Each structure stands twice: as structure tokens, then as C-alpha cells.
């Protein structure tokens, strides 16, 4: 378009310098035709580029929302499994040995769980899926405190010492309508990594996941995965700030 403008200017300047009426009429005619065409072409390119950008943005937003829903469903399913355990334990009135078997079987059956712990109503661990695990007092643990108030607890997503993303979930346990303890599950989120890696965003795009504090927990670009291990915070990115702000 700039080349066309450059080729037009000499003609315009030359036409202005002519005194002959035919040149002036020709100049007016050319200007009246070409300038609207240039303006129309410029507007068309602008509108087209804006429409393409909006279409791509909508597609990326849909991909992000769909991925977020899948991750959410993964966590919801884990919570439902813990609730199922509480119902079985409460309904069957199992002893500690039987409860121990139930927890260990669930960890073997459901790969998303790294560990499941059962506490009594005072917060003391009574059963754990860990082989030979030492019982701890979780009375001051935020997970137990939240469950004791009849709420499901979700921790922030963190990176374990084994470089695996995980989060802790706690569900209250009731016996005859009374709070009787909590079931605390450590959920690994390796499937979230696989999900993010499988996303294709245009030709060279990628997806990433951050925690509510901006901590990077998943990245679809291979060369950027070490940034997860380094526990980098992405809250400096404008798009992350916008999302975290709702």
C-alpha cells in the first residue's frame, strides 16, 4: 500500500503544477477514485485483522475453559472418592484394622492418591495408607480444622520433593450425625501435566497453569518445564494478574 502511495504522489504533484483544465479535471477524478479506495482497503485490512484476532482469542478462551473444567472435575472426582470412603467406614462400623485395609486398597486402586489419612475427632491420626507410617497429631493442621467445621478443605497446588504437583484435600467424617474425624488425601496432579502437554494452541502456542498465588504448576512448552521445578511465580504477567483478579 505504501508503494502505491509513493507512485501516486508524483502524479498528484505534477498535476497540480499544470494549468491546463484537463489535467486539473484528471487530477480531481483520480483523487476522487483512488483516495476512497485506499481508505477502504486500509479499513478492510484493519477490520479483517481485528476479526481474526477475536476469533483466535475466542478459540483460545474455549480451550482454557475446557481445560480448567477437566482439572476441576479431576479434583471433584477425588473428593467424591474420599466421601465414599467416609460413608463406607461410617456405615459398616469398621475397626481400625479394617479401615487400614480400606485406605490402602483405595490408594492402590486410584492412582491419583499418593496417601490417605484418617483421623479421630481430636485430630490424631489413627490410620494411614503409608506402609509403616508414623501417626501424627493434626489437631492444629488447617486441613483437619476446616473439616471439623463441616467444610471440605483444598490446599494450594504445590510441587513435592519428588517434583510432582499435588494438593491436599480433607473431608469430614460423621458417625450418627456427629463429627467423628477427617479423611485427608494427598492428590497428585500428574494427569494435569499430561492434559496441558496435550493441548495444541495454534502452531507454536502453549498452555500453562498457575496456582491462586501465581505459582507455576504446569507448562506446555518443553523448554519451560524447569521453571516449574524452580517454583517460579508468574503473577508478574498481565494475563495472570487479570485471571487471579477474577
Buried (B, 14 or more C-beta within 10 A) or exposed (E): EEEEEEEBEEBBEEBEEEEEEEBEEBBEEBBEEBEEEBEEEEEEEEEEEEEEEEEEEEEBEEBBEEBEEEBEEBBEEBBEBBBEBBEBBBEEEBEEEBBBEBBBEBBEEBEBBBBBBBBBBEBBBBBBBBEEEEEEEBEEBEBBBBBBEEEBBBBEBBBEEEEEBBBBBBBBBBBEEEBBBBBBBBBBBBBBBEBBBEBEBEEEEBBBBBBEEBBBBBBBBEEEBEBBEEEBBBBEBEEBEEBBEE
